[in-house]
Amino acid sequence: MLTSVLKSISYILHPLLMPWMGAVYYFSVTPIQYPAINISFWLVSIVLWSVALPLVLYYFFKKLNVVQTIHLKTSKERIWPLLLNSIIIGNLCFRILPKSVSIELHYLFLGVMITALVGLCLAFLKFKTSIHMMSTGGAFFFMVLVDLHYGLSYNTTFAIFIVIMGAMASSRLHLNAHTVKELTVGLIVGVCPQLLLMKYWL
């Protein structure tokens, strides 16, 4: 039962879904009145580029034996997915969500791209950092920053951030997917780019 619950956490909070969840949260709290059709276009674009396209690429990687499973269990398997994901997120950041559209979302995706590039560098160095902690930590910390930006109470969001991080870390440890070191580095790599970029939009 416990294993099933912890596996569910890993799937529900899958790394591919995190940028989309960050964008959904932003649109749900921002006082800026974006046209509904624009919001729909942006959210669908994020799903197509950052969820659907990586899944299609995974299918080809699997056929070519570049990866063995979707969990990318070795640092070597992570190189191509992280490289292409960096390019995909860069396209979202600079073409679909530039600063002229939304400065907050632009820097969210810029931070995600930096996180992916750091993860890629670590993979080249044969260090298997936690992609789950990278993506979840970055997205949920962005939500905390959005609350801070708009003068909202961020206590609840920060508490959820702590709970989610604890649940994710417990899940990955219980499933023997990562060590404490890999999880800690993943969280740092996910949060730091959002923290460093916040000065440009807060």
Secondary structure, 3 states (H helix, E strand, C coil): CHHHHHHHHHHHCCHHHHHHHHHHHHHHHCCCCCCHHHHHHHHHHHHHHHHHHHHHHHHHHHHCCCCCCCCCCCHHHHHHHHHHHHHHHHHHHHHHCCCCCCHHHHHHHHHHHHHHHHHHHHHHCCCCCCHHHHHHHHHHHHHHHHHHHCCCCCHHHHHHHHHHHHHHHHHHHHCCCCCHHHHHHHHHHHHHHHHHHHHHCC
